[in-house]
Amino acid sequence: MSSVEAYSKEALNDKIHKLTAANIQLMIDKMETEKAKVNLEANKIRLFNKKNSLVAKRKEFRAEIVALYTAGPFNVLVRGY
């Protein structure tokens, strides 16, 4: 026995409108998700560049500290108050 559902023209139109609305919402959600992905990727790149900058600064500071330690206490600038 086959199960065939009968719909009136109005019921079919309502169903089509509901499915169309759902499809539009899914497309909007997909676009927002893609936008969020792009923003996250941009943030990731920006933070990665910032991290690299901080790592380079840390290396510079370490080199300065080593230079100060090897120079000895007599070559260190002391502020007089």
C-alpha positions as CSV (number, residue, x, y, z in Angstrom):
1,M,0.0,0.0,0.0
2,S,1.5,3.4,-1.0
3,S,1.2,6.4,1.2
4,V,0.2,9.3,-0.9
5,E,-0.5,12.6,0.8
6,A,-3.0,15.0,-0.8
7,Y,-2.4,18.7,-0.4
8,S,-4.6,21.6,-1.4
9,K,-3.1,24.4,-3.4
10,E,-3.1,26.7,-0.4
11,A,-1.4,24.1,1.8
12,L,1.3,23.5,-0.9
13,N,1.9,27.3,-1.2
14,D,2.2,27.5,2.6
15,K,4.7,24.7,2.6
16,I,6.7,26.2,-0.2
17,H,6.8,29.6,1.6
18,K,7.9,28.0,4.9
19,L,10.7,26.0,3.1
20,T,11.8,29.1,1.2
21,A,12.0,31.1,4.4
22,A,14.0,28.3,6.0
23,N,16.3,28.1,3.0
24,I,16.9,31.9,3.1
25,Q,17.7,31.8,6.8
26,L,20.2,28.9,6.2
27,M,21.8,31.0,3.4
28,I,22.0,34.0,5.8
29,D,23.5,31.8,8.5
30,K,26.1,30.4,6.0
31,M,27.1,33.9,5.0
32,E,27.5,35.0,8.6
33,T,29.6,31.9,9.3
34,E,31.8,32.6,6.3
35,K,32.2,36.2,7.5
36,A,33.1,35.0,11.0
37,K,35.7,32.6,9.5
38,V,37.3,35.4,7.5
39,N,37.4,37.6,10.6
40,L,38.9,34.8,12.7
41,E,41.6,34.1,10.0
42,A,42.5,37.9,9.9
43,N,42.7,38.0,13.7
44,K,44.8,34.8,13.7
45,I,47.3,36.4,11.2
46,R,47.3,39.7,13.2
47,L,48.0,37.9,16.5
48,F,50.7,35.7,14.9
49,N,52.5,38.8,13.6
50,K,52.2,40.4,17.0
51,K,53.6,37.3,18.6
52,N,56.6,37.3,16.2
53,S,57.2,41.0,17.0
54,L,57.2,40.2,20.7
55,V,59.5,37.3,20.3
56,A,61.9,39.5,18.3
57,K,61.8,42.1,21.1
58,R,62.5,39.5,23.7
59,K,65.6,38.4,21.8
60,E,66.8,42.0,21.6
61,F,66.2,42.5,25.3
62,R,68.0,39.3,26.2
63,A,71.0,40.4,24.0
64,E,71.0,43.8,25.8
65,I,70.9,42.1,29.2
66,V,73.8,39.8,28.3
67,A,75.8,42.8,27.0
68,L,75.1,44.7,30.3
69,Y,76.2,41.7,32.4
70,T,79.4,41.2,30.4
71,A,80.2,44.9,30.5
72,G,80.4,44.7,34.2
73,P,79.1,47.0,36.9
74,F,81.5,50.0,36.1
75,N,80.0,50.6,32.6
76,V,76.4,50.6,33.8
77,L,74.8,54.1,33.7
78,V,73.7,55.1,37.2
79,R,71.3,58.0,37.7
80,G,72.1,60.4,40.4
81,Y,69.2,62.0,42.3
